[in-house]
Amino acid sequence: MRLLKVLVVLILAAVIGLAGYAYFGDMQPVRSEVRSPVSGAPAPAAATEDGTGTE
């Protein structure tokens, strides 16, 4: 009889948890526009073995 009560409590907790997840788990995030400046300047040339930056 005691095992049956524990089983009923666990099933009830699972049903309540599933209902809570179904209600709160479907919330959409708040969206906002984010703008970041992008530099259009070319990247500096990589240094070569002689250190001049040209081939």
PDB file of N, CA, C and O in Angstrom:
ATOM      1  N   MET A   1       0.827  -1.200   0.000  1.00  0.00           N
ATOM      2  CA  MET A   1       0.000   0.000   0.000  1.00  0.00           C
ATOM      3  C   MET A   1       0.869   1.261   0.000  1.00  0.00           C
ATOM      4  O   MET A   1       0.557   2.245  -0.670  1.00  0.00           O
ATOM      5  N   ARG A   2       1.966   1.210   0.765  1.00  0.00           N
ATOM      6  CA  ARG A   2       2.858   2.365   0.834  1.00  0.00           C
ATOM      7  C   ARG A   2       3.526   2.611  -0.520  1.00  0.00           C
ATOM      8  O   ARG A   2       3.703   3.757  -0.934  1.00  0.00           O
ATOM      9  N   LEU A   3       3.892   1.536  -1.199  1.00  0.00           N
ATOM     10  CA  LEU A   3       4.509   1.645  -2.518  1.00  0.00           C
ATOM     11  C   LEU A   3       3.531   2.258  -3.523  1.00  0.00           C
ATOM     12  O   LEU A   3       3.939   3.025  -4.395  1.00  0.00           O
ATOM     13  N   LEU A   4       2.271   1.931  -3.407  1.00  0.00           N
ATOM     14  CA  LEU A   4       1.252   2.494  -4.287  1.00  0.00           C
ATOM     15  C   LEU A   4       1.119   4.001  -4.078  1.00  0.00           C
ATOM     16  O   LEU A   4       0.959   4.744  -5.046  1.00  0.00           O
ATOM     17  N   LYS A   5       1.183   4.458  -2.835  1.00  0.00           N
ATOM     18  CA  LYS A   5       1.103   5.894  -2.544  1.00  0.00           C
ATOM     19  C   LYS A   5       2.307   6.632  -3.133  1.00  0.00           C
ATOM     20  O   LYS A   5       2.158   7.711  -3.705  1.00  0.00           O
ATOM     21  N   VAL A   6       3.478   6.056  -2.992  1.00  0.00           N
ATOM     22  CA  VAL A   6       4.687   6.665  -3.549  1.00  0.00           C
ATOM     23  C   VAL A   6       4.579   6.740  -5.071  1.00  0.00           C
ATOM     24  O   VAL A   6       4.947   7.748  -5.675  1.00  0.00           O
ATOM     25  N   LEU A   7       4.079   5.682  -5.681  1.00  0.00           N
ATOM     26  CA  LEU A   7       3.911   5.656  -7.128  1.00  0.00           C
ATOM     27  C   LEU A   7       2.911   6.715  -7.594  1.00  0.00           C
ATOM     28  O   LEU A   7       3.140   7.376  -8.607  1.00  0.00           O
ATOM     29  N   VAL A   8       1.813   6.881  -6.872  1.00  0.00           N
ATOM     30  CA  VAL A   8       0.811   7.895  -7.213  1.00  0.00           C
ATOM     31  C   VAL A   8       1.409   9.293  -7.083  1.00  0.00           C
ATOM     32  O   VAL A   8       1.164  10.145  -7.937  1.00  0.00           O
ATOM     33  N   VAL A   9       2.184   9.543  -6.036  1.00  0.00           N
ATOM     34  CA  VAL A   9       2.809  10.853  -5.842  1.00  0.00           C
ATOM     35  C   VAL A   9       3.807  11.133  -6.962  1.00  0.00           C
ATOM     36  O   VAL A   9       3.858  12.254  -7.471  1.00  0.00           O
ATOM     37  N   LEU A  10       4.594  10.148  -7.352  1.00  0.00           N
ATOM     38  CA  LEU A  10       5.556  10.333  -8.437  1.00  0.00           C
ATOM     39  C   LEU A  10       4.862  10.598  -9.774  1.00  0.00           C
ATOM     40  O   LEU A  10       5.302  11.450 -10.546  1.00  0.00           O
ATOM     41  N   ILE A  11       3.793   9.879 -10.044  1.00  0.00           N
ATOM     42  CA  ILE A  11       3.045  10.106 -11.284  1.00  0.00           C
ATOM     43  C   ILE A  11       2.421  11.493 -11.279  1.00  0.00           C
ATOM     44  O   ILE A  11       2.444  12.185 -12.296  1.00  0.00           O
ATOM     45  N   LEU A  12       1.865  11.905 -10.148  1.00  0.00           N
ATOM     46  CA  LEU A  12       1.271  13.234 -10.035  1.00  0.00           C
ATOM     47  C   LEU A  12       2.333  14.318 -10.232  1.00  0.00           C
ATOM     48  O   LEU A  12       2.079  15.308 -10.919  1.00  0.00           O
ATOM     49  N   ALA A  13       3.509  14.146  -9.646  1.00  0.00           N
ATOM     50  CA  ALA A  13       4.595  15.113  -9.815  1.00  0.00           C
ATOM     51  C   ALA A  13       5.045  15.167 -11.274  1.00  0.00           C
ATOM     52  O   ALA A  13       5.356  16.244 -11.783  1.00  0.00           O
ATOM     53  N   ALA A  14       5.082  14.026 -11.948  1.00  0.00           N
ATOM     54  CA  ALA A  14       5.470  13.993 -13.358  1.00  0.00           C
ATOM     55  C   ALA A  14       4.447  14.718 -14.226  1.00  0.00           C
ATOM     56  O   ALA A  14       4.821  15.433 -15.156  1.00  0.00           O
ATOM     57  N   VAL A  15       3.168  14.542 -13.933  1.00  0.00           N
ATOM     58  CA  VAL A  15       2.118  15.215 -14.703  1.00  0.00           C
ATOM     59  C   VAL A  15       2.186  16.723 -14.484  1.00  0.00           C
ATOM     60  O   VAL A  15       2.063  17.490 -15.439  1.00  0.00           O
ATOM     61  N   ILE A  16       2.379  17.155 -13.247  1.00  0.00           N
ATOM     62  CA  ILE A  16       2.493  18.592 -12.957  1.00  0.00           C
ATOM     63  C   ILE A  16       3.742  19.167 -13.631  1.00  0.00           C
ATOM     64  O   ILE A  16       3.696  20.265 -14.187  1.00  0.00           O
ATOM     65  N   GLY A  17       4.842  18.441 -13.584  1.00  0.00           N
ATOM     66  CA  GLY A  17       6.068  18.894 -14.240  1.00  0.00           C
ATOM     67  C   GLY A  17       5.911  18.985 -15.747  1.00  0.00           C
ATOM     68  O   GLY A  17       6.407  19.926 -16.365  1.00  0.00           O
ATOM     69  N   LEU A  18       5.235  18.029 -16.341  1.00  0.00           N
ATOM     70  CA  LEU A  18       5.000  18.054 -17.784  1.00  0.00           C
ATOM     71  C   LEU A  18       4.103  19.224 -18.172  1.00  0.00           C
ATOM     72  O   LEU A  18       4.342  19.876 -19.189  1.00  0.00           O
ATOM     73  N   ALA A  19       3.079  19.494 -17.378  1.00  0.00           N
ATOM     74  CA  ALA A  19       2.194  20.633 -17.653  1.00  0.00           C
ATOM     75  C   ALA A  19       2.960  21.947 -17.508  1.00  0.00           C
ATOM     76  O   ALA A  19       2.773  22.856 -18.317  1.00  0.00           O
ATOM     77  N   GLY A  20       3.811  22.064 -16.503  1.00  0.00           N
ATOM     78  CA  GLY A  20       4.623  23.268 -16.327  1.00  0.00           C
ATOM     79  C   GLY A  20       5.594  23.465 -17.476  1.00  0.00           C
ATOM     80  O   GLY A  20       5.778  24.588 -17.945  1.00  0.00           O
ATOM     81  N   TYR A  21       6.209  22.401 -17.929  1.00  0.00           N
ATOM     82  CA  TYR A  21       7.129  22.496 -19.066  1.00  0.00           C
ATOM     83  C   TYR A  21       6.378  22.901 -20.332  1.00  0.00           C
ATOM     84  O   TYR A  21       6.876  23.711 -21.114  1.00  0.00           O
ATOM     85  N   ALA A  22       5.194  22.348 -20.536  1.00  0.00           N
ATOM     86  CA  ALA A  22       4.403  22.690 -21.721  1.00  0.00           C
ATOM     87  C   ALA A  22       3.983  24.156 -21.686  1.00  0.00           C
ATOM     88  O   ALA A  22       3.911  24.803 -22.731  1.00  0.00           O
ATOM     89  N   TYR A  23       3.710  24.676 -20.516  1.00  0.00           N
ATOM     90  CA  TYR A  23       3.269  26.070 -20.407  1.00  0.00           C
ATOM     91  C   TYR A  23       4.443  27.041 -20.496  1.00  0.00           C
ATOM     92  O   TYR A  23       4.388  28.004 -21.261  1.00  0.00           O
ATOM     93  N   PHE A  24       5.502  26.803 -19.726  1.00  0.00           N
ATOM     94  CA  PHE A  24       6.626  27.738 -19.661  1.00  0.00           C
ATOM     95  C   PHE A  24       7.709  27.461 -20.697  1.00  0.00           C
ATOM     96  O   PHE A  24       8.509  28.352 -20.984  1.00  0.00           O
ATOM     97  N   GLY A  25       7.763  26.281 -21.259  1.00  0.00           N
ATOM     98  CA  GLY A  25       8.834  25.913 -22.179  1.00  0.00           C
ATOM     99  C   GLY A  25       8.665  26.454 -23.580  1.00  0.00           C
ATOM    100  O   GLY A  25       9.589  26.341 -24.385  1.00  0.00           O
ATOM    101  N   ASP A  26       7.523  27.038 -23.905  1.00  0.00           N
ATOM    102  CA  ASP A  26       7.253  27.489 -25.259  1.00  0.00           C
ATOM    103  C   ASP A  26       7.349  29.004 -25.387  1.00  0.00           C
ATOM    104  O   ASP A  26       6.781  29.573 -26.320  1.00  0.00           O
ATOM    105  N   MET A  27       8.038  29.659 -24.495  1.00  0.00           N
ATOM    106  CA  MET A  27       8.137  31.113 -24.533  1.00  0.00           C
ATOM    107  C   MET A  27       9.186  31.535 -25.559  1.00  0.00           C
ATOM    108  O   MET A  27      10.260  30.940 -25.635  1.00  0.00           O
ATOM    109  N   GLN A  28       8.874  32.550 -26.336  1.00  0.00           N
ATOM    110  CA  GLN A  28       9.786  33.070 -27.350  1.00  0.00           C
ATOM    111  C   GLN A  28      10.735  34.090 -26.719  1.00  0.00           C
ATOM    112  O   GLN A  28      10.328  34.840 -25.832  1.00  0.00           O
ATOM    113  N   PRO A  29      11.989  34.126 -27.162  1.00  0.00           N
ATOM    114  CA  PRO A  29      12.924  35.122 -26.630  1.00  0.00           C
ATOM    115  C   PRO A  29      12.577  36.522 -27.140  1.00  0.00           C
ATOM    116  O   PRO A  29      11.978  36.680 -28.204  1.00  0.00           O
ATOM    117  N   VAL A  30      12.959  37.517 -26.372  1.00  0.00           N
ATOM    118  CA  VAL A  30      12.758  38.900 -26.790  1.00  0.00           C
ATOM    119  C   VAL A  30      13.827  39.238 -27.825  1.00  0.00           C
ATOM    120  O   VAL A  30      15.020  39.093 -27.561  1.00  0.00           O
ATOM    121  N   ARG A  31      13.401  39.685 -28.992  1.00  0.00           N
ATOM    122  CA  ARG A  31      14.347  39.989 -30.062  1.00  0.00           C
ATOM    123  C   ARG A  31      14.564  41.486 -30.148  1.00  0.00           C
ATOM    124  O   ARG A  31      13.636  42.278 -29.979  1.00  0.00           O
ATOM    125  N   SER A  32      15.800  41.857 -30.413  1.00  0.00           N
ATOM    126  CA  SER A  32      16.125  43.266 -30.613  1.00  0.00           C
ATOM    127  C   SER A  32      17.221  43.360 -31.670  1.00  0.00           C
ATOM    128  O   SER A  32      18.063  42.471 -31.795  1.00  0.00           O
ATOM    129  N   GLU A  33      17.194  44.449 -32.422  1.00  0.00           N
ATOM    130  CA  GLU A  33      18.173  44.643 -33.482  1.00  0.00           C
ATOM    131  C   GLU A  33      19.496  45.107 -32.888  1.00  0.00           C
ATOM    132  O   GLU A  33      19.531  46.001 -32.042  1.00  0.00           O
ATOM    133  N   VAL A  34      20.576  44.492 -33.338  1.00  0.00           N
ATOM    134  CA  VAL A  34      21.917  44.849 -32.877  1.00  0.00           C
ATOM    135  C   VAL A  34      22.727  45.255 -34.100  1.00  0.00           C
ATOM    136  O   VAL A  34      22.825  44.502 -35.069  1.00  0.00           O
ATOM    137  N   ARG A  35      23.301  46.439 -34.047  1.00  0.00           N
ATOM    138  CA  ARG A  35      24.138  46.916 -35.154  1.00  0.00           C
ATOM    139  C   ARG A  35      25.571  47.076 -34.664  1.00  0.00           C
ATOM    140  O   ARG A  35      25.823  47.683 -33.624  1.00  0.00           O
ATOM    141  N   SER A  36      26.501  46.522 -35.431  1.00  0.00           N
ATOM    142  CA  SER A  36      27.924  46.635 -35.111  1.00  0.00           C
ATOM    143  C   SER A  36      28.638  47.237 -36.310  1.00  0.00           C
ATOM    144  O   SER A  36      28.443  46.770 -37.433  1.00  0.00           O
ATOM    145  N   PRO A  37      29.461  48.262 -36.103  1.00  0.00           N
ATOM    146  CA  PRO A  37      30.181  48.844 -37.233  1.00  0.00           C
ATOM    147  C   PRO A  37      31.230  47.870 -37.771  1.00  0.00           C
ATOM    148  O   PRO A  37      31.905  47.171 -37.016  1.00  0.00           O
ATOM    149  N   VAL A  38      31.342  47.850 -39.092  1.00  0.00           N
ATOM    150  CA  VAL A  38      32.311  46.975 -39.748  1.00  0.00           C
ATOM    151  C   VAL A  38      33.265  47.851 -40.542  1.00  0.00           C
ATOM    152  O   VAL A  38      32.836  48.707 -41.316  1.00  0.00           O
ATOM    153  N   SER A  39      34.554  47.633 -40.348  1.00  0.00           N
ATOM    154  CA  SER A  39      35.559  48.409 -41.063  1.00  0.00           C
ATOM    155  C   SER A  39      35.728  47.849 -42.467  1.00  0.00           C
ATOM    156  O   SER A  39      35.848  46.638 -42.648  1.00  0.00           O
ATOM    157  N   GLY A  40      35.739  48.740 -43.467  1.00  0.00           N
ATOM    158  CA  GLY A  40      35.926  48.311 -44.846  1.00  0.00           C
ATOM    159  C   GLY A  40      37.374  48.397 -45.292  1.00  0.00           C
ATOM    160  O   GLY A  40      37.670  48.169 -46.466  1.00  0.00           O
ATOM    161  N   ALA A  41      38.287  48.722 -44.376  1.00  0.00           N
ATOM    162  CA  ALA A  41      39.701  48.855 -44.723  1.00  0.00           C
ATOM    163  C   ALA A  41      40.299  47.473 -44.964  1.00  0.00           C
ATOM    164  O   ALA A  41      39.945  46.517 -44.273  1.00  0.00           O
ATOM    165  N   PRO A  42      41.210  47.357 -45.946  1.00  0.00           N
ATOM    166  CA  PRO A  42      41.840  46.056 -46.192  1.00  0.00           C
ATOM    167  C   PRO A  42      42.777  45.679 -45.043  1.00  0.00           C
ATOM    168  O   PRO A  42      43.318  46.541 -44.351  1.00  0.00           O
ATOM    169  N   ALA A  43      42.949  44.399 -44.864  1.00  0.00           N
ATOM    170  CA  ALA A  43      43.832  43.910 -43.810  1.00  0.00           C
ATOM    171  C   ALA A  43      45.283  44.181 -44.188  1.00  0.00           C
ATOM    172  O   ALA A  43      45.621  44.158 -45.371  1.00  0.00           O
ATOM    173  N   PRO A  44      46.141  44.437 -43.214  1.00  0.00           N
ATOM    174  CA  PRO A  44      47.556  44.671 -43.528  1.00  0.00           C
ATOM    175  C   PRO A  44      48.199  43.403 -44.075  1.00  0.00           C
ATOM    176  O   PRO A  44      47.806  42.291 -43.724  1.00  0.00           O
ATOM    177  N   ALA A  45      49.201  43.587 -44.946  1.00  0.00           N
ATOM    178  CA  ALA A  45      49.886  42.451 -45.552  1.00  0.00           C
ATOM    179  C   ALA A  45      50.700  41.715 -44.498  1.00  0.00           C
ATOM    180  O   ALA A  45      51.260  42.324 -43.587  1.00  0.00           O
ATOM    181  N   ALA A  46      50.755  40.414 -44.639  1.00  0.00           N
ATOM    182  CA  ALA A  46      51.532  39.602 -43.711  1.00  0.00           C
ATOM    183  C   ALA A  46      53.022  39.773 -44.004  1.00  0.00           C
ATOM    184  O   ALA A  46      53.419  39.918 -45.160  1.00  0.00           O
ATOM    185  N   ALA A  47      53.829  39.756 -42.971  1.00  0.00           N
ATOM    186  CA  ALA A  47      55.280  39.904 -43.139  1.00  0.00           C
ATOM    187  C   ALA A  47      55.851  38.641 -43.767  1.00  0.00           C
ATOM    188  O   ALA A  47      55.395  37.533 -43.484  1.00  0.00           O
ATOM    189  N   THR A  48      56.856  38.819 -44.625  1.00  0.00           N
ATOM    190  CA  THR A  48      57.536  37.683 -45.250  1.00  0.00           C
ATOM    191  C   THR A  48      58.837  37.426 -44.511  1.00  0.00           C
ATOM    192  O   THR A  48      59.104  38.031 -43.472  1.00  0.00           O
ATOM    193  N   GLU A  49      59.632  36.534 -45.049  1.00  0.00           N
ATOM    194  CA  GLU A  49      60.875  36.166 -44.371  1.00  0.00           C
ATOM    195  C   GLU A  49      61.847  37.333 -44.242  1.00  0.00           C
ATOM    196  O   GLU A  49      62.558  37.437 -43.242  1.00  0.00           O
ATOM    197  N   ASP A  50      61.886  38.223 -45.253  1.00  0.00           N
ATOM    198  CA  ASP A  50      62.827  39.343 -45.172  1.00  0.00           C
ATOM    199  C   ASP A  50      62.255  40.518 -44.383  1.00  0.00           C
ATOM    200  O   ASP A  50      62.952  41.507 -44.159  1.00  0.00           O
ATOM    201  N   GLY A  51      60.979  40.421 -43.955  1.00  0.00           N
ATOM    202  CA  GLY A  51      60.395  41.443 -43.103  1.00  0.00           C
ATOM    203  C   GLY A  51      59.835  42.639 -43.827  1.00  0.00           C
ATOM    204  O   GLY A  51      59.419  43.601 -43.181  1.00  0.00           O
ATOM    205  N   THR A  52      59.807  42.617 -45.178  1.00  0.00           N
ATOM    206  CA  THR A  52      59.328  43.783 -45.917  1.00  0.00           C
ATOM    207  C   THR A  52      57.829  43.767 -46.150  1.00  0.00           C
ATOM    208  O   THR A  52      57.233  44.821 -46.369  1.00  0.00           O
ATOM    209  N   GLY A  53      57.211  42.613 -46.108  1.00  0.00           N
ATOM    210  CA  GLY A  53      55.790  42.523 -46.364  1.00  0.00           C
ATOM    211  C   GLY A  53      55.462  42.323 -47.825  1.00  0.00           C
ATOM    212  O   GLY A  53      54.290  42.213 -48.183  1.00  0.00           O
ATOM    213  N   THR A  54      56.483  42.273 -48.689  1.00  0.00           N
ATOM    214  CA  THR A  54      56.266  42.014 -50.117  1.00  0.00           C
ATOM    215  C   THR A  54      56.973  40.725 -50.477  1.00  0.00           C
ATOM    216  O   THR A  54      57.898  40.281 -49.796  1.00  0.00           O
ATOM    217  N   GLU A  55      56.513  40.141 -51.561  1.00  0.00           N
ATOM    218  CA  GLU A  55      57.137  38.878 -51.972  1.00  0.00           C
ATOM    219  C   GLU A  55      58.285  39.145 -52.803  1.00  0.00           C
ATOM    220  O   GLU A  55      58.951  38.214 -53.254  1.00  0.00           O
TER     221      GLU A  55
END
